[in-house]
C-alpha cells in the first residue's frame, strides 16, 4: 500500500477537488482525508490518499453509437465532397469523418461542432457547407 500526500495552497477563489475521481481507474483507493493547516506562508490543504497501484491501467473504451444513415445519404455526401472545391482540405475531411453526425445538423452553425472545424473554416467555405446542408436537409424527415 502507498500513501500520496498533496499540499495545496489555499487561495481566495473557490477550489473544488475530488481526489477519488482523480484517481479512479488508475489505482485502488482505500482512504482519503484532507485538512487545513495554517503556516507562515499562508494556509494549505494537506490531502492524504492511501492507495494500491494497479499493475496495468486500460480505460474502458467508450462504446460508439451506431447511427443508421438514410439510404443513399452517405453516397451523395461523398460524391459531392469529392467533386466540390473547398478552400481547405480539412473541411472535406471533417465532413467525411463526421458522417454520422451530419443528420443532426439543422443549420450552418451546426458544422462548428464537427471535429477539426472552427467557425472561421465554416465561414471561409460557406458555399461548400451550404451545399452540404442542402443535401442533409433533403434526407431529413419532414416535420
N, C-alpha and C positions, 0 to 999 in steps of 0.2 A: 504494500500500500504506500502511496506517496501523498505528500501534503504540498499544496500550492498556496503561497501567500502573496496577496496583492496589496500594494499600498497606493491609494488613490487620493490625491489632494482634493479637499472639499472646496468647491468653487461657489460663487454666489448664484450661478444659474442652476436650474434643476438638472439633476443627474438621475438616470434610470439604468440600473444594471440588473440583469437576470443571469447570474452565474450558472445556474443549472442549464438554462437554454444554451448558453455559450459553449458548454462542454458536452451537450447531448450528442450522442453518436460517436464521439471520439474517445471517451473514457467512461468508465463506470463510476458514478459519483456516489459516495457514501454519506458525506456530511458537508454542509456549508454553514458558515457563520460569518457575521460581519459586525464590527463595532467602530465607533468614532473615538479617536484619540487626539487630544489637544497637545501639540508640540510647539516648540519655539518658533518654527517656521510657518505655523498655521495649523489647521485641523485636517486630519487624514482619516479616511476609511481604511481599516485593515480587514481584508477578507481572507478567510481560511477555507480551503477546499481539500477534503481528503478524497482521493480517487485511486482507482486501479487502471493503469493504461491498458487500452485494448491493443492486442497484437497487430491486428490489421483493421483498418477502417475503410469500408467501402460503402459510400452512401447509397441508399436505395434509389434506383432510377425513377424519375417522375414518369408515370405512365402517360403516353401521348394519346389524346383522344382522337380516334379516327372519325373524321368528318366526311360524310358521303357528299361528294360534289355532284351537282346536277349533270345529267348525261350531256356530253358534248362541251361542257363548260371549260374543262382543262384544255381540251384540244383547241378551242377557239382562242383562249388566252395565249397559249403557247404560240399559235400561228401568228397572232397579232404581234406579240413581243419579238418574234424572230424577224418579222418583216418591217416593223416600225423603227424609226430612228429616235434615239434619246440622247440627250447631251452627255449623260453619264451611264456607263455600263452598269454601275451599281443599281440604278433604277430598274433596269431589266432583271437583274439578279434578285432584287428584293421582291419583285412581282412573282417570279418563278419559285423562289424559295418560300414565299408566304402564301402559296396557292390555297392552302386550307383555311387561311384567314380572310381571303378575298370575299367570300359570300356574306360576311358580316358587315362589309363596308357599305355605307349608305350615301356618303358624301365625300368630297375630295379630301377633307381633313382626316378621314379615316385611314388614309395611306400613311399618315405620320406615325401610326402605331406599328407599322411593319419594321422588321429588323433592318438595321443599317440605313434607314431613311430618316431624313430630317425635313422640317417644313421648308427649308431652303431648297433641298433637292426636288421636292414636290412642286414648289413654285417655279423653279427654273425649267422643269419639264412638264408644265401644266397641261399642254396639249396631249402629251403621251398619257398622262394619268387620267385626263378627262375621257380619252378614248377607252381606256381600260375600265373606267367607271361605267361607261355606257354598256360595255359587254356584261359587266356584273349585273347592272340593273335589268338587262334583258333576261337574265336567268333567275332573278328574284321573283318569288311568288307575288302576284297582285294582291294588294291589301284593300 
